[in-house]
Amino acid sequence: MKKTVLIFFLMFLPILGGAQDDEHYHHNHEEDTIQQVDTIDLEKEVNASTKLENNQDKPVKANLDDFPNLHPLVVHFPIVLLLLGGILQLIQLFVLKRNLDWVILLCAGAGFIGAYVAGVYAHPHTHDLSEMAKKVLEQHDIYAEWTIYASALAAVLKLGSIFLIKKNRIFEIAVFLVLGFAAYSVSEAGHYGSQLVYIEGVGPQGDYLESEGHGH
């Protein structure tokens, strides 16, 4: 009987030893995993703390040199001015006020200058765009170019209505059509520009933009 018990004990001894080794392995593996997680968390905390310290050292208002491109700072002026000019010219069709002509001329002229600066001098150079982003950018540039031409023509026509053809409702309708087309073009250009930024991700923090200079 003793021999039988001894034989069974010797048979199960390796199994018990293996179970202990397996338990020891799992225990060590869990400790290594916990240490790795703690290390990753610590690195994240250090990075976040460093980023926070760097941000605290920066002024709230960024300098012009901090922007990867000046296009976003310029492009809002022609959008507002040309839309406002189109609305005022529509009102002018009914009132024919000379003082209002000067305000419309200011909107059209300043809108043209802003569109030209935004589309030529502050136009960003891009790289590594996706196929969809390239198509969106192409449409944006087309409408931006139409905006420049239409706003320039509207300003010239408005000069003519002030100095040559005064209080002519037919001529004012022609001015409205041209200025209205400029307002439409700048709206479409703004739509595609917003799509580039917020959907295609072109521009935020300088992504897909060349770093040298601020444009042409």
Disulfide bonds with the S-S distance in Angstrom:
none
